[in-house]
Amino acid sequence: MNTLIDAGIGEYRGGFYQGPIAHLMVVAHFVQKSTMDKLTAGQPCEKWNLAHEGYLSLLADEDHSPGELAARLGIRKQACSKTLKQLEALGLVARRKNPGDSRSSLMSLTDKGLQLRQDSIRASNEIYRHFATDVDAERMQQLVEILAGLRAKLGIELERRGAPEPGPRNACDRSKSLNLLLPGLVSHFRQALMTSLSDKGFEDLKFSFSPILGLLNHEERKIQYIASVIGVSKQAIASTAADLEGAGYITRKPDPFDKRQIVLSLTSRGRDLLKESVVSVRSLEASVKDLLSDDEFQLMDDTLATLYLQVAEHYDTASVLPAKIQQISEQLLAELGVAGVRVLTRHLMTITGGKS
């Protein structure tokens, strides 16, 4: 489970829990969706959506059977089979007999699929470079090195078809390194949180549940709205919503103002799940902190918060302003000291004419 935070604008605007893991997931999801938007804008692959990206990512590493893909993605075999047929129709994947199991088949990327995957990597690298504009080169290098060390301590492998192993090179390379590091860390944290919540009695969770539940944290939402935020089709959201309702986490009802629209809202069990997810995230965060020094954890926390605020500002500049002011204030206090901040305050009052 992905802290139920990584796809909700409500959470971008300062939702019910924030921290380095939540920020990391928000940033990674935003880059994924922005990458998809870049690739599908006016292109022949406009039927490709964010739900497909995981398939291409796994098949870029090695061929998989449909059953293996379903297990790795945490979805039903029927849903996996349906998506694979869509990808075959788009010419992105190909199917062949499995030499190790005559009852199964192996899926692989076609040349077109591999090209799309490579285009996706280039597009996401461009987005990460844009993120790096608010983080100085030294700080970005330190973040990459900390995340690379954390990845190694957690035993997370890098995607094999992509950029080289992260290292302290130029700022462009460091932003590319985030493209490699964040997806693997996100996947690891999602699985850890899924296991934690399952141990607390939520055994029927699926990876596809979390973005929808995150968006319902504060208020009910229309299926069409959820699909646009997450970056998948309305049909995919409707299918997942049916599973969520069957598991008792949400209710579905027609929009009283537009009968063509379906509105989703949390049940008491859904709200309990969100509360427990916060507890699980905090526990996971503590385990991550144990793997890092205090300085490393603080730098990672501060830098990911800066990147997170860029995502939040993309959606609503006004609502994120208080959080950004607080972050800048804390940094200035640490750098300038109390006396320096007082001098800065007087200077700001002077250049603005004391106007509020």
Secondary structure, 3 states (H helix, E strand, C coil): CCCCCCCCHHHHCCCCCCCHHHHHHHHHHHHHHHHHHHHHCCCCCCCCCHHHHHHHHHHHHCCECHHHHHHHHCCCHHHHHHHHHHHHHCCCEEEEECCCCCCCEEEEECHHHHHHHHHHHHHHHHHHHHHHHHCCHHHHHHHHHHHHHHHHHHCCCCCCCCCCCCCCCCHHHHHHHHHHHHHHHHHHHHHHHHHHHHHCCCCCCCCCHHHHHHHCCCCCEEHHHHHHHHCCCHHHHHHHHHHHHHCCCEEEEEECCEEEEEEEEECHHHHHHHHHHHHHHHHHHHHHHHHCCHHHHHHHHHHHHHHHHHHHHHHCHHHHHHHHHHHHHHHHHHHHHHHHHHHHHHHHHHHCCCCC
